[in-house]
Structure formats: structure tokens, C-alpha cells
Amino acid sequence: MDQAIRDVEKLLDQKAELPKFKAGDTITVHYNIKEGNKERIQQFQGVVIQRNGEGNTETFTVRKVSGGISVERIFPISSPFIDQIDVNKVGVVRRARIFYLRERFGKSARIKEKRR
């Protein structure tokens, strides 16, 4: 049964070519938004806190601070509304889920950048 589900997921897999990124990276997600009959692209730039799941059900969480208030948003990888993803900085972290950033602000919330 489980193998049959995986076979169907492979057939329906419509993932766009997205860059490789992990927790700690700073990315910009270009996301299509429909408002009435208008459509526009909104950019959401922040730090990837986690990646969760696999295959079509994989998601990633991006956190940004806007006006002193932190905003987290969960994006499905296979969403048709994601136009593109840009990797701005590659961060150096030792964990796959960096939830400790939620309690930190200012200088203690900085992540070291990996030199390319």
C-alpha cells in the first residue's frame, strides 16, 4: 500500500527546480497572491527555521522580523504559488531546527554566514 502511494506521488510530482537550502539560510520566497481578479508577486525574506516532511508534502518555515514583531510562515515546497526562491545567505548552524531563535533578538539572534 505504501509503495503504491509513493508511485502515485512520483507521477504527480510537479516540483519546480528550486535551489538547495537548509535551516539557517536566509532566503527570499517570491509568492503569487491573488486579490480579487488581480495577481501580484509578494516577496517574503527571512531565515529558514526548519524543513519538514519529504516528497510532495515537504514544507519549510521562514521567520522574519518586521517592525519589531516576528512573523513566521510555512510554505509547501510543491506549492504552485511559489514563483521562485533566492538564497541570499548560507548560514552556519549545527541544528536542523533552530527554534531557539524565537526567544532571541538583536545581536544574539545573528547567524554566522558561510563564506562561499
N, C-alpha and C positions, 0 to 999 in steps of 0.2 A: 504494500500500500504506500509506504513511504517513498519507495523508488518511483512509483507512478506519479506521485506529486512532484518529485524533482524533475522528472522528464517533461511534465507539462510546464513547469516553471522555466525550463531551458528554452522551450518553444516560444513562450510568451515574453522572454527576456528582451526588453527594449531599452536597456541601459545605453545612455549616450556615452561617448568617450570622455570620462571625467578624469582629472588629474589625480595622482595618488596623494592622499593627505591622511594625517593621523591626529590623535589628541595632542594639543599644544600648538598646532599650526594656526596661524592667522589667515583666514580665507575671506573672500568676498563671494557671496552667492547672489547671482542675478536671477530674480524670481519673477515670473509673469503674474500680474494681478489683473483681474477683470473687475471693473466697476461699471455696472450697467452694461452699455454696449461699447464702452471704451476698454482698451487694453494697454497696459504700460508695464515696464520692467522696473522693479524696485531692487536696490542693492542692499544687502544685509552683510555688514562686515563685522567679524568678531573672531574669538578664539574657539576652536573646536574643543569641546569638553569631553565628548565620548563618541564612539561609533558602536552601534548595537545591531545585532542580528546578522543575517547573511542572505545572499541572493536577492530576490525581489523585495523582501521585507526588511532589508537593511535600512537603518536610519542613522543620522548623525545630529548632534546637538551643538548649536553655535550660541555663544554668550557674548554680549557686548554691553558696554556701559554707555548710556545715553542720558546726559543731563544729570549725572549722579545716581541714576536708577539703572539697575542691571536688568537686562532683558535676555531671556533665553528662548530659543526657537528650535523646534525639532523638524528636520527636513527628511522626507523619504528619499533615498538615493534614486529610486526608479520613478520619481515624480515627473510627469510630463511638463510641469510648470517651471522646472529648473532650466533656465536658458544656458547658463554656463557657471563654472566655478573657477575662481582665480586664487592661486596660492600666493599670498603676499609675503609671509614669513614662515620659515620652518623652525619650530620651537624644539628645545631640548627638554624633555620631561621623562621621568622614569616610570610613569604610570600610564595605563590605558584609559583611565577615567580620572579626570582631575577636578573632582567636586570640591576640593579644598579651596579653589578659587572663589567660591561663593562667600566665604567668610572673610576674604581678604580684599583690601582696596589700597590704592596708592602704589608705593614702591614695592610692597610685599606681594603684590599681585602680578608683578612682571615675570615674564618667562624669558629665559635666555634664548638667544637666536643662534641657530646653527649657521656657520659660515658655509657658503656654497662654493 
